[in-house]
Amino acid sequence: MTQDAATATNEPHEPTPEERAARDRVRLRATGMTHHQTADALEDAEESAGDLDAADTATRATVAEWRRITDLLFDHGGPYAPETDAYVQGQLTARRNRQAGS
């Protein structure tokens, strides 16, 4: 995977507005889904994306977020909820802190 393709995965970086929007769409859609449902959605996203190295940032972010949520739910047993997702809550807190410091 190229460096550009890696930036839309879970590598630490400041996400672009397109990445944020793509991840937000995935989180909204994933809310209430079980692991098996998110695994199916991940498979669909990967098939739709095709070659991730050639895909746009939003597409790579979409696939990366489905992967992250599917991994999160692997041993969770319950449905996905952004309000209980520590990663999402950490991102929201960081955004609020950056905005407050501006």
Backbone torsions as a table, in degrees:
resi	resn	phi	psi	omega
1	MET	NA	137.7	179.6
2	THR	-73.4	166.5	178.5
3	GLN	-61.3	-40.9	178.9
4	ASP	-62.0	-41.5	179.2
5	ALA	-67.0	-32.6	-179.8
6	ALA	-67.9	-27.9	-176.2
7	THR	-66.5	-24.5	179.9
8	ALA	-91.3	-0.2	175.1
9	THR	-86.7	-153.6	-177.9
10	ASN	-90.9	17.9	176.0
11	GLU	-68.9	140.9	179.9
12	PRO	-63.9	126.8	175.2
13	HIS	-171.2	166.9	176.2
14	GLU	-81.7	114.4	-176.8
15	PRO	-68.5	146.1	176.3
16	THR	-75.1	164.4	175.5
17	PRO	-57.4	-36.1	178.7
18	GLU	-65.0	-41.3	178.0
19	GLU	-64.9	-44.7	179.0
20	ARG	-58.6	-46.3	-179.3
21	ALA	-63.1	-42.4	179.7
22	ALA	-63.7	-45.6	179.6
23	ARG	-64.7	-39.3	178.0
24	ASP	-62.9	-40.7	178.0
25	ARG	-62.8	-41.6	178.9
26	VAL	-64.1	-46.1	-179.0
27	ARG	-60.8	-41.0	178.6
28	LEU	-63.8	-46.3	179.6
29	ARG	-66.3	-35.8	-176.5
30	ALA	-75.8	-18.0	-177.8
31	THR	-56.7	124.4	-179.6
32	GLY	89.3	-8.0	-179.9
33	MET	-79.8	151.5	173.7
34	THR	-92.2	174.3	179.1
35	HIS	-56.2	-45.9	-177.9
36	HIS	-63.5	-37.0	178.2
37	GLN	-68.5	-41.3	178.9
38	THR	-70.0	-32.7	176.9
39	ALA	-63.8	-39.9	176.7
40	ASP	-65.4	-42.1	179.0
41	ALA	-65.0	-38.8	176.7
42	LEU	-61.7	-45.4	179.2
43	GLU	-59.6	-43.6	177.8
44	ASP	-62.3	-43.7	-179.8
45	ALA	-63.9	-40.9	179.0
46	GLU	-65.2	-41.8	179.0
47	GLU	-65.2	-41.9	179.7
48	SER	-66.1	-35.1	-177.0
49	ALA	-69.3	-35.3	-175.7
50	GLY	69.9	-128.1	-179.6
51	ASP	-77.7	106.6	-177.4
52	LEU	-63.3	-30.2	177.9
53	ASP	-63.8	-28.0	-178.8
54	ALA	-98.1	-6.3	-176.2
55	ALA	-76.5	157.7	177.4
56	ASP	-74.4	169.0	-175.4
57	THR	-60.1	-41.7	-178.8
58	ALA	-64.7	-39.4	178.8
59	THR	-65.3	-44.6	178.9
60	ARG	-63.5	-39.5	178.8
61	ALA	-66.0	-38.0	178.1
62	THR	-60.9	-49.7	-179.9
63	VAL	-63.2	-43.7	-179.8
64	ALA	-60.9	-40.2	-179.1
65	GLU	-71.2	-38.7	174.5
66	TRP	-61.8	-40.3	177.9
67	ARG	-62.1	-46.2	-178.1
68	ARG	-62.2	-45.5	-179.1
69	ILE	-67.5	-40.4	178.0
70	THR	-62.1	-43.4	176.7
71	ASP	-63.3	-40.6	179.2
72	LEU	-59.9	-40.6	-176.7
73	LEU	-83.5	-6.0	-175.2
74	PHE	-51.1	-46.4	-179.1
75	ASP	-115.7	15.1	-177.1
76	HIS	-79.5	-47.1	178.8
77	GLY	87.2	-24.9	-178.0
78	GLY	-105.1	-177.3	178.7
79	PRO	-78.7	159.4	179.2
80	TYR	-75.6	140.0	175.3
81	ALA	-144.5	117.5	-179.5
82	PRO	-56.5	-32.8	-178.3
83	GLU	-69.6	-14.2	175.9
84	THR	-110.6	7.2	179.5
85	ASP	-89.4	107.7	-176.5
86	ALA	-57.8	-37.1	179.8
87	TYR	-62.8	-47.2	179.9
88	VAL	-64.2	-45.4	-179.4
89	GLN	-63.1	-37.0	176.1
90	GLY	-64.1	-41.6	177.3
91	GLN	-62.7	-44.6	-179.5
92	LEU	-63.1	-40.4	178.3
93	THR	-64.2	-43.7	179.4
94	ALA	-62.3	-41.7	178.4
95	ARG	-62.9	-44.6	178.8
96	ARG	-61.3	-42.0	-179.7
97	ASN	-65.0	-40.5	177.7
98	ARG	-64.8	-41.3	-179.9
99	GLN	-66.9	-39.2	179.6
100	ALA	-67.3	-31.2	-179.3
101	GLY	-82.3	-11.3	-177.8
102	SER	-77.3	NA	NA
